[in-house]
Amino acid sequence: MTEPQAASAAADPTPATRGVRSFWRELADAIRGTNADYTKIPLRRAVLLLAVPMVLELVLESTFAVVDIWFVARLGPSAVATVGLTETFLFLLYAIGIGLAMAVTAVVARRVGEGDRAAAAVSAAQAVWLAALVSLPFAVVSVVWARELLQLMGADAWTLTHGVGYLQWMLGGNVVILLLFVCNAVFRGAGDAAVAMRVLWLANGLNIVLDPILIFGFGPVPALGVEGAAIATVIGRGAGVAMQLTILLRGSRHIRVAASQLALEAATLWNIVRTSLGGIGQMIVAMTAWIFLMRILAAIGSEAVAGATIAIRLMMFTLMPAWGMSNAAATLVGQNLGAGEPGRAEAAVWRIGWMNMAFTVAVSVLFFLVPRELIGLFTGEQAVVDVGAQWLRILSYSYFVYGWWMVAVQAFNGAGDTVTPTKINLVFFWLIQIPLAWLLALQLDLRAAGVFWAVFVSETSVGVFTLWLFTRGGWKTARV
């Protein structure tokens, strides 16, 4: 090769080299954020730009959940049970927060897809007002009746002595939870997934730093025990909310709320409430089913509650990336339906679904092979390890179905059809999961294993059915 030819070859890289460079450029764009129109750019690029930051934000969210329970587990099984029992009430709050977030993502994404960014900003402002109003009754009830709520769930003496403050902080400061959900839903719906990612990085990073300091004490800071974990969470999430509101008012790449758009607007507020009812309903059905399951486990013993709590944290840790990809599907469905492109919306769901399945299959292998080792990272109590490992092993048999279920559900929610998943959850969780868990665990004396097999049967079935219903295509005609 002559010198000029060599220089020409160096200046003109191979297709493989160009592809690698293009991928890294797109990855950097996904983390940094772009002004891209997700209804027009190539679908592969749209999925990458949205999914990468959504996966990264939820990876850190799930990392915090695991780190938090790791620190709390140092205080003993009853401390872990305190977290688990409090989360049964937080799940009700999460149900409302996630339900609102589903509606907000769908409404904002549809307005952005239609090209009406002013209407998207007004919807964002109404969502913030709604989250703040909803938080008030939860705060009052939890602060005044914290001990009674824990007694209702069958808490042991240690929890009733040391865990009341934990519940008061977590539920009393619930406004930061709801605002974190809702404001990030605004950013996701608008296409600013990178902003939502950075918000949770701040919130959860601060949580991780503060957790050991407040739980075990450091220098002049006293050891606050399990209550310190709650205070760290409230401070971290509060910082995240402050960041969200600042960005909304200053403006991101895709949305900005002007001062004139902050006033209450009844029609837009009602549209969000109406759309969110189905989402809240589907989450309340699922979350209250979990409350019943925890009540059954509490009747078996604190070790069963602790083992299940650690296992569910591990499950959350591994599912968060899949949820991130599913959230990308919701945004793409909403924006492309708004732009009159239902075929492109459906193609996005199938592409992300296959990605999710590949990921969850890999996780299921890990759960099957080393369940005891995974639970053993958090506790040395063999009774707790036995329970948690049993759930992970049972879960591994059909974990791949979760990937498809999440994407299919988010396709309905992103389209604004939040009622259909609610009806599905009502049947599979209330009419199948709860009675089956009660029968197997308490009547047939399978104890914790009975609960886990009931979860396996119901959630595998709901995943397959939801995916089948998605293929029918009724979601394409939903209106928000």
C-alpha positions as CSV (number, residue, x, y, z in Angstrom):
1,M,0.0,0.0,0.0
2,T,1.4,3.4,-1.0
3,E,1.7,6.2,1.6
4,P,-1.3,8.2,0.1
5,Q,-3.4,5.0,0.2
6,A,-2.5,4.3,3.8
7,A,-3.4,7.9,4.7
8,S,-6.7,7.5,2.9
9,A,-7.5,4.2,4.7
10,A,-6.8,5.8,8.0
11,A,-9.1,8.6,7.2
12,D,-11.9,6.3,6.0
13,P,-12.5,3.7,8.8
14,T,-14.2,0.3,8.2
15,P,-17.9,0.0,8.7
16,A,-17.3,-1.9,12.0
17,T,-15.2,1.0,13.3
18,R,-17.7,3.5,12.2
19,G,-20.4,1.5,13.9
20,V,-18.5,1.4,17.2
21,R,-17.8,5.1,17.1
22,S,-21.5,5.8,16.3
23,F,-22.6,3.6,19.3
24,W,-20.4,5.5,21.7
25,R,-21.6,8.8,20.4
26,E,-25.2,7.8,20.8
27,L,-24.4,6.4,24.3
28,A,-22.9,9.8,25.3
29,D,-25.9,11.6,23.8
30,A,-28.3,9.4,25.9
31,I,-26.5,10.2,29.1
32,R,-26.2,13.9,28.3
33,G,-29.6,14.3,26.7
34,T,-30.6,15.6,23.3
35,N,-33.2,17.6,21.5
36,A,-34.2,14.6,19.3
37,D,-37.7,14.1,18.1
38,Y,-38.5,10.5,19.2
39,T,-41.3,10.2,16.6
40,K,-39.0,10.8,13.6
41,I,-35.5,9.5,14.4
42,P,-34.6,5.8,13.6
43,L,-36.4,3.6,16.1
44,R,-33.1,1.9,17.2
45,R,-31.7,5.3,18.1
46,A,-34.9,6.4,19.9
47,V,-34.9,3.3,22.1
48,L,-31.2,3.8,23.0
49,L,-31.6,7.5,23.8
50,L,-34.5,6.8,26.1
51,A,-33.7,3.4,27.5
52,V,-30.1,4.0,28.6
53,P,-30.8,6.9,31.0
54,M,-33.9,5.2,32.3
55,V,-32.0,2.0,33.0
56,L,-29.2,3.9,34.7
57,E,-31.5,5.9,36.9
58,L,-33.3,2.8,38.1
59,V,-30.1,0.8,38.5
60,L,-29.0,3.4,41.1
61,E,-32.5,3.3,42.6
62,S,-32.3,-0.5,43.0
63,T,-28.7,-0.2,44.3
64,F,-29.9,2.1,47.1
65,A,-32.7,-0.4,48.0
66,V,-30.2,-3.2,48.3
67,V,-27.6,-1.0,50.2
68,D,-30.3,0.3,52.5
69,I,-31.5,-3.2,53.5
70,W,-27.8,-4.3,53.9
71,F,-27.2,-1.7,56.5
72,V,-30.5,-2.3,58.3
73,A,-29.8,-6.0,58.4
74,R,-26.8,-5.3,60.6
75,L,-29.4,-4.4,63.3
76,G,-31.1,-7.8,63.2
77,P,-34.1,-9.6,61.7
78,S,-36.6,-7.4,63.6
79,A,-35.1,-4.3,62.0
80,V,-35.5,-5.8,58.6
81,A,-39.0,-6.8,59.5
82,T,-39.7,-3.2,60.5
83,V,-38.7,-2.1,57.0
84,G,-40.8,-4.8,55.4
85,L,-43.9,-4.0,57.4
86,T,-43.6,-0.3,56.8
87,E,-43.2,-1.0,53.1
88,T,-46.6,-2.6,53.1
89,F,-48.1,0.8,53.8
90,L,-45.6,2.5,51.5
91,F,-46.8,0.3,48.8
92,L,-50.2,1.9,49.0
93,L,-48.4,5.3,48.6
94,Y,-46.3,3.9,45.8
95,A,-49.5,2.7,44.1
96,I,-50.8,6.2,44.0
97,G,-47.5,7.7,43.0
98,I,-46.9,5.2,40.2
99,G,-50.5,5.5,39.1
100,L,-50.2,9.3,38.9
101,A,-46.8,8.9,37.1
102,M,-48.3,6.6,34.5
103,A,-51.0,9.2,33.8
104,V,-48.5,12.1,33.7
105,T,-46.2,10.3,31.4
106,A,-49.0,9.4,29.0
107,V,-50.5,12.9,29.0
108,V,-47.2,14.7,28.6
109,A,-45.9,12.3,26.0
110,R,-49.2,12.6,24.0
111,R,-49.0,16.5,24.1
112,V,-45.4,16.5,23.1
113,G,-46.1,14.0,20.2
114,E,-48.9,16.4,19.0
115,G,-46.4,19.3,19.1
116,D,-48.2,21.2,21.9
117,R,-45.5,21.8,24.4
118,A,-47.4,24.6,26.2
119,A,-50.1,22.1,27.0
120,A,-47.5,19.6,28.2
121,A,-46.1,22.3,30.6
122,V,-49.5,23.1,32.0
123,S,-50.1,19.3,32.6
124,A,-46.7,19.2,34.4
125,A,-47.7,22.0,36.7
126,Q,-51.1,20.4,37.5
127,A,-49.3,17.1,38.3
128,V,-47.1,18.8,40.9
129,W,-50.1,20.3,42.6
130,L,-51.9,17.0,42.6
131,A,-49.0,15.1,44.2
132,A,-48.7,17.7,47.0
133,L,-52.4,17.6,47.8
134,V,-52.5,13.8,47.8
135,S,-49.6,13.5,50.3
136,L,-51.3,15.4,53.1
137,P,-53.7,12.7,54.5
138,F,-50.9,10.0,54.4
139,A,-48.7,12.3,56.5
140,V,-51.3,13.0,59.1
141,V,-52.4,9.4,59.6
142,S,-48.8,8.0,59.7
143,V,-47.6,10.5,62.3
144,V,-50.6,10.1,64.6
145,W,-51.2,6.4,64.4
146,A,-47.8,4.9,63.5
147,R,-47.8,2.4,66.4
148,E,-51.3,1.3,65.7
149,L,-50.5,0.7,62.0
150,L,-47.6,-1.6,62.9
151,Q,-49.7,-3.4,65.4
152,L,-52.3,-4.0,62.7
153,M,-49.6,-5.8,60.6
154,G,-48.6,-8.1,63.5
155,A,-45.3,-6.4,64.4
156,D,-43.2,-7.9,67.2
157,A,-42.2,-6.2,70.4
158,W,-38.9,-4.9,69.1
159,T,-40.6,-3.2,66.1
160,L,-43.2,-1.6,68.3
161,T,-40.5,-0.2,70.5
162,H,-37.9,0.9,67.9
163,G,-39.7,1.0,64.6
164,V,-42.4,3.6,65.2
165,G,-40.1,6.5,64.3
166,Y,-39.1,4.8,61.1
167,L,-42.7,4.6,59.9
168,Q,-43.4,8.2,60.9
169,W,-40.4,9.5,58.9
170,M,-41.1,7.4,55.9
171,L,-44.8,8.1,55.6
172,G,-44.8,11.5,57.3
173,G,-42.4,12.8,54.6
174,N,-44.2,11.1,51.8
175,V,-44.6,14.3,49.8
176,V,-41.0,13.9,48.5
177,I,-41.8,10.3,47.3
178,L,-44.9,11.5,45.4
179,L,-43.2,14.5,43.9
180,L,-40.1,12.4,42.9
181,F,-42.4,10.0,41.0
182,V,-44.5,12.7,39.3
183,C,-41.8,15.1,38.3
184,N,-39.7,12.4,36.8
185,A,-42.7,11.1,35.0
186,V,-43.0,14.6,33.4
187,F,-39.4,14.5,32.2
188,R,-39.8,10.9,30.9
189,G,-43.0,11.8,29.0
190,A,-41.3,14.9,27.5
191,G,-38.3,12.9,26.4
192,D,-35.9,14.2,29.0
193,A,-34.9,10.8,30.4
194,A,-31.4,12.1,31.1
195,V,-32.8,14.7,33.5
196,A,-34.8,12.0,35.4
197,M,-31.6,9.9,35.6
198,R,-29.6,12.7,37.1
199,V,-32.3,13.5,39.7
200,L,-32.3,9.9,41.0
201,W,-28.5,9.8,41.0
202,L,-28.5,12.8,43.3
203,A,-31.3,11.5,45.6
204,N,-30.1,7.9,45.9
205,G,-26.4,8.8,46.0
206,L,-27.1,11.0,49.0
207,N,-29.2,8.3,50.6
208,I,-26.3,5.8,50.3
209,V,-23.8,8.2,51.9
210,L,-26.1,9.2,54.7
211,D,-27.4,5.7,55.6
212,P,-24.4,4.4,57.6
213,I,-23.8,7.8,59.2
214,L,-27.3,8.1,60.6
215,I,-27.9,4.4,61.3
216,F,-24.6,3.7,63.2
217,G,-23.5,7.2,64.0
218,F,-20.3,9.1,63.0
219,G,-18.4,11.7,65.0
220,P,-21.0,14.1,66.6
221,V,-23.9,12.4,64.8
222,P,-25.6,9.9,67.1
223,A,-26.5,6.3,66.1
224,L,-30.2,6.5,65.3
225,G,-30.7,2.9,64.3
226,V,-33.4,1.9,61.9
227,E,-34.9,5.4,62.2
228,G,-31.7,6.8,60.7
229,A,-32.4,4.9,57.5
230,A,-35.7,6.7,57.1
231,I,-34.2,10.1,57.8
232,A,-31.5,9.5,55.2
233,T,-34.1,8.5,52.7
234,V,-36.2,11.6,53.3
235,I,-33.2,13.9,53.0
236,G,-32.0,12.3,49.8
237,R,-35.3,12.3,48.1
238,G,-36.0,15.9,49.3
239,A,-32.8,17.0,47.5
240,G,-33.9,15.2,44.4
241,V,-37.3,17.0,44.5
242,A,-35.6,20.4,44.9
243,M,-33.5,19.6,41.8
244,Q,-36.6,18.6,39.8
245,L,-38.5,21.7,40.6
246,T,-35.6,23.9,39.7
247,I,-35.1,22.3,36.3
248,L,-38.8,22.4,35.5
249,L,-38.9,26.2,36.2
250,R,-35.6,26.9,34.4
251,G,-36.4,24.6,31.5
252,S,-34.9,21.4,30.2
253,R,-34.4,20.4,26.6
254,H,-38.0,19.4,26.0
255,I,-40.2,21.1,28.6
256,R,-40.3,24.3,30.7
257,V,-43.0,25.4,33.1
258,A,-43.4,29.2,33.1
259,A,-44.7,31.1,36.1
260,S,-47.9,31.9,34.3
261,Q,-48.6,28.1,33.9
262,L,-48.4,27.3,37.6
263,A,-52.0,28.3,38.4
264,L,-54.5,25.5,39.0
265,E,-56.4,24.6,35.9
266,A,-59.4,22.4,36.6
267,A,-59.8,20.8,33.1
268,T,-56.2,19.7,32.8
269,L,-56.1,18.6,36.5
270,W,-59.2,16.5,36.0
271,N,-57.8,15.0,32.8
272,I,-54.8,13.8,34.8
273,V,-57.0,12.5,37.7
274,R,-59.3,10.7,35.2
275,T,-56.4,9.1,33.4
276,S,-54.6,8.2,36.6
277,L,-57.5,6.4,38.2
278,G,-56.9,3.3,36.2
279,G,-53.1,3.4,37.0
280,I,-53.8,3.9,40.7
281,G,-56.3,1.2,40.6
282,Q,-53.9,-1.3,39.0
283,M,-51.2,-0.5,41.5
284,I,-53.5,-0.5,44.5
285,V,-54.7,-4.0,43.5
286,A,-51.1,-5.2,43.2
287,M,-49.8,-3.5,46.3
288,T,-52.7,-4.5,48.6
289,A,-52.2,-8.0,47.4
290,W,-48.7,-7.7,48.7
291,I,-50.0,-6.4,52.0
292,F,-52.1,-9.6,52.4
293,L,-49.1,-11.7,51.5
294,M,-47.0,-9.9,54.1
295,R,-49.7,-10.4,56.7
296,I,-49.7,-14.2,56.0
297,L,-45.9,-14.2,56.3
298,A,-46.1,-12.3,59.6
299,A,-48.3,-15.0,61.0
300,I,-45.5,-17.5,60.1
301,G,-42.8,-15.4,61.9
302,S,-40.4,-12.5,61.7
303,E,-37.8,-14.7,59.9
304,A,-40.3,-15.2,57.1
305,V,-41.0,-11.5,56.8
306,A,-37.3,-10.7,56.9
307,G,-36.4,-13.3,54.2
308,A,-39.2,-12.2,51.9
309,T,-38.1,-8.5,52.4
310,I,-34.5,-9.2,51.4
311,A,-35.7,-11.3,48.5
312,I,-38.0,-8.6,47.2
313,R,-35.2,-6.1,47.5
314,L,-33.0,-8.3,45.3
315,M,-35.9,-8.8,42.9
316,M,-36.3,-5.0,42.7
317,F,-32.6,-4.6,42.2
318,T,-32.6,-6.9,39.2
319,L,-35.9,-5.7,37.7
320,M,-35.1,-2.0,37.8
321,P,-33.1,-2.1,34.5
322,A,-36.1,-3.9,32.9
323,W,-38.4,-1.3,34.3
324,G,-36.2,1.4,32.8
325,M,-36.5,-0.2,29.4
326,S,-40.3,-0.6,29.9
327,N,-40.6,3.1,30.8
328,A,-38.9,3.9,27.5
329,A,-41.6,1.9,25.8
330,A,-44.3,4.0,27.5
331,T,-42.7,7.2,26.3
332,L,-42.3,5.9,22.7
333,V,-45.9,4.6,22.7
334,G,-47.4,7.9,24.0
335,Q,-45.4,10.2,21.7
336,N,-45.8,8.0,18.5
337,L,-49.6,7.7,19.1
338,G,-49.7,11.5,19.5
339,A,-47.9,11.8,16.2
340,G,-50.3,9.4,14.4
341,E,-47.7,6.5,14.2
342,P,-49.3,3.4,15.9
343,G,-47.2,1.0,13.9
344,R,-44.0,2.6,15.1
345,A,-45.3,2.5,18.7
346,E,-46.0,-1.3,18.4
347,A,-42.6,-2.0,16.9
348,A,-40.9,-0.2,19.8
349,V,-42.7,-2.4,22.3
350,W,-41.6,-5.6,20.5
351,R,-38.0,-4.4,20.3
352,I,-37.8,-3.6,24.0
353,G,-39.7,-6.7,25.0
354,W,-37.0,-9.0,23.4
355,M,-34.3,-7.0,25.2
356,N,-36.1,-7.4,28.5
357,M,-36.5,-11.1,28.1
358,A,-32.8,-11.6,27.4
359,F,-31.9,-9.7,30.5
360,T,-34.4,-11.5,32.8
361,V,-33.4,-14.9,31.6
362,A,-29.8,-14.1,32.6
363,V,-30.9,-13.0,36.0
364,S,-33.1,-16.1,36.5
365,V,-30.0,-18.3,36.0
366,L,-28.3,-16.5,38.8
367,F,-31.3,-16.8,41.1
368,F,-31.4,-20.6,40.4
369,L,-27.7,-21.3,40.9
370,V,-26.8,-19.2,43.9
371,P,-29.9,-18.1,45.9
372,R,-28.4,-18.8,49.3
373,E,-25.3,-16.9,48.5
374,L,-27.3,-13.9,47.4
375,I,-29.4,-13.8,50.5
376,G,-26.4,-14.5,52.6
377,L,-24.8,-11.2,51.5
378,F,-27.4,-9.5,53.8
379,T,-27.8,-11.7,56.8
380,G,-26.2,-14.6,58.6
381,E,-29.5,-15.8,60.2
382,Q,-30.0,-19.2,58.6
383,A,-33.8,-19.2,59.0
384,V,-33.9,-15.9,57.1
385,V,-31.5,-17.2,54.4
386,D,-33.7,-20.3,54.0
387,V,-36.8,-18.3,53.3
388,G,-35.2,-15.8,51.0
389,A,-33.3,-18.4,49.0
390,Q,-36.5,-20.5,48.6
391,W,-38.3,-17.5,47.0
392,L,-35.4,-16.7,44.6
393,R,-35.3,-20.3,43.4
394,I,-39.0,-20.5,42.8
395,L,-39.0,-17.1,41.1
396,S,-36.2,-18.2,38.7
397,Y,-38.5,-20.7,37.0
398,S,-40.5,-18.0,35.2
399,Y,-38.6,-14.7,35.7
400,F,-38.3,-14.1,32.0
401,V,-42.1,-13.6,31.8
402,Y,-41.7,-10.5,34.0
403,G,-39.7,-8.8,31.2
404,W,-42.6,-9.2,28.7
405,W,-45.2,-8.3,31.3
406,M,-43.6,-5.0,32.2
407,V,-43.3,-3.9,28.6
408,A,-46.8,-4.9,27.7
409,V,-48.3,-3.1,30.8
410,Q,-46.3,0.0,30.0
411,A,-47.5,-0.1,26.4
412,F,-51.1,0.1,27.8
413,N,-50.2,2.8,30.3
414,G,-48.2,4.9,27.8
415,A,-51.2,4.8,25.5
416,G,-53.4,6.1,28.3
417,D,-55.3,2.8,28.7
418,T,-54.7,2.3,32.4
419,V,-58.1,0.6,33.0
420,T,-57.3,-2.7,31.2
421,P,-54.3,-3.5,33.4
422,T,-56.4,-2.7,36.4
423,K,-59.0,-5.3,35.5
424,I,-56.3,-7.8,34.8
425,N,-54.6,-7.2,38.1
426,L,-57.9,-7.5,40.0
427,V,-58.5,-11.0,38.6
428,F,-55.0,-12.4,38.9
429,F,-53.9,-10.8,42.2
430,W,-57.1,-10.6,44.3
431,L,-59.1,-13.5,43.0
432,I,-56.2,-15.9,42.4
433,Q,-53.0,-14.9,44.3
434,I,-54.4,-14.0,47.7
435,P,-56.7,-17.0,48.1
436,L,-54.1,-19.4,46.7
437,A,-51.4,-18.0,49.1
438,W,-53.8,-18.4,52.1
439,L,-54.7,-21.9,51.1
440,L,-51.2,-23.2,50.4
441,A,-49.4,-21.4,53.3
442,L,-51.8,-21.7,56.2
443,Q,-54.4,-24.4,55.3
444,L,-52.1,-26.9,53.5
445,D,-49.2,-25.9,55.9
446,L,-46.6,-25.1,53.2
447,R,-45.8,-22.0,55.2
448,A,-43.6,-19.4,53.3
449,A,-43.2,-21.7,50.3
450,G,-47.0,-21.7,49.8
451,V,-46.9,-17.9,49.5
452,F,-44.1,-18.1,47.0
453,W,-45.7,-20.7,44.8
454,A,-48.9,-18.6,44.8
455,V,-46.9,-15.7,43.5
456,F,-45.3,-17.9,40.9
457,V,-48.7,-19.1,39.6
458,S,-50.5,-15.8,39.6
459,E,-47.7,-13.6,38.2
460,T,-46.7,-16.0,35.5
461,S,-50.3,-16.2,34.4
462,V,-50.8,-12.5,34.4
463,G,-47.7,-11.9,32.3
464,V,-48.7,-14.3,29.6
465,F,-52.3,-13.0,29.5
466,T,-51.2,-9.3,29.4
467,L,-48.9,-10.0,26.4
468,W,-51.6,-11.8,24.6
469,L,-54.0,-8.9,25.1
470,F,-51.4,-6.5,23.8
471,T,-51.3,-8.3,20.5
472,R,-55.0,-7.6,20.1
473,G,-54.2,-3.9,19.5
474,G,-57.0,-2.2,21.4
475,W,-54.6,0.1,23.2
476,K,-53.9,1.9,19.9
477,T,-57.3,3.7,20.1
478,A,-57.0,5.0,23.7
479,R,-57.4,8.7,24.2
480,V,-55.9,11.0,26.8
